Amino acid sequence: MTKQPSRIILGIDPGTTIMGYGIIDASHSQLKVISLGVIDLRKLKDHYMKLSHIYDRTKMLVEQYLPDEVALEAPFYGKNVQSMLKLGRAQGVAMAAALRFKIPIYEYAPLKVKLSITGSGSASKEQVSGMLMKMFNIETVPSFLDATDGLAVAVCHYYQSMSFAGPKKSGSWGDFVNKNKDRIL
């Protein structure tokens, strides 16, 4: 088995009140938590100041941890259009901060994130957090489960990227013929 190259993945759970993040080191197929936490935006009343703060803090995380990839949870569809717009803006600002450094961006639906961590797309925040705490031997429950939600997005991205890391299949007819001479009439 060949060793996978080391890579740092920043996972973000966008929010306009609390934004969670988790950073993992995926070195040689072993995951290690580098950092997890939240960006607390509750004291900022102006929505545009919140967006500015999200941009600045995401940029600081990128500069500090130098991630190779950034994974974000995509906004879920809800009934409140205004909330969806605000969440989409927060996600876009976080993306812009990472794109400034030309870091590849990946998005995952909340259902996909929960499913990849717990095996159930309808898992609660507490179930996702509990699974990650066991997985990484985290002893103290974070004050905000948004932190483990951000970590879940990073781990989900790792799992998804590894499922496509198998041997490359050739699309060339010449390669097919060379490998399957016994099947050619």
Long-range contacts (C-beta under 8 A, 24 or more apart in sequence): 3-28, 3-29, 4-28, 4-29, 4-162, 4-165, 7-68, 7-69, 8-34, 8-65, 8-66, 8-67, 8-68, 8-69, 9-67, 9-68, 9-69, 9-70, 9-71, 9-154, 9-157, 9-158, 10-61, 10-62, 10-65, 10-67, 10-69, 10-70, 10-71, 10-98, 10-154, 11-70, 11-71, 11-72, 11-150, 11-151, 11-152, 11-153, 11-154, 11-155, 11-156, 11-157, 12-58, 12-70, 12-71, 12-72, 12-73, 12-91, 12-94, 12-150, 12-153, 13-72, 13-73, 13-146, 13-149, 13-150, 13-152, 13-153, 14-54, 14-72, 14-73, 14-75, 14-87, 14-90, 14-91, 14-94, 15-41, 15-87, 15-90, 15-146, 16-41, 16-47, 16-50, 16-86, 16-87, 16-89, 16-90, 17-41, 17-42, 18-42, 18-144, 18-146, 19-54, 19-57, 19-90, 19-94, 19-146, 19-150, 20-144, 20-145, 20-146, 20-147, 20-148, 20-149, 20-150, 20-151, 21-61, 21-147, 21-150, 21-151, 22-147, 22-148, 22-150, 22-151, 22-152, 22-153, 22-154, 22-155, 23-61, 23-65, 23-67, 23-154, 24-151, 24-154, 24-155, 24-158, 26-158, 29-162, 31-135, 31-136, 31-155, 31-158, 32-136, 33-136, 33-138, 33-151, 34-65, 35-65, 36-142, 36-147, 36-148, 36-150, 36-151, 37-142, 37-147, 38-142, 38-143, 38-144, 38-146, 38-147, 38-150, 40-144, 47-86, 47-89, 50-90, 51-89, 51-90, 51-93, 54-90, 54-93, 54-94, 54-97, 55-93, 55-94, 55-96, 55-97, 56-97, 58-93, 58-94, 58-97, 58-98, 59-97, 59-100, 62-97, 62-98, 62-100, 62-101, 62-103, 67-98, 67-103, 68-103, 68-104, 69-103, 69-104, 69-105, 69-106, 69-157, 69-161, 70-94, 70-95, 70-98, 70-103, 70-104, 70-105, 70-106, 71-105, 71-106, 71-107, 71-108, 71-153, 71-154, 71-156, 71-157, 72-105, 72-106, 72-107, 72-108, 72-153, 73-107, 73-108, 73-109, 73-110, 73-113, 73-149, 73-153, 74-107, 74-108, 74-109, 74-110, 76-109, 76-110, 106-157, 106-160, 106-161, 108-153, 108-156, 108-157, 108-160, 112-156, 112-160, 113-149, 113-152, 113-153, 113-156, 114-152, 116-152, 116-155, 116-156, 116-159, 116-160, 117-152, 117-155, 117-156, 125-149, 128-152
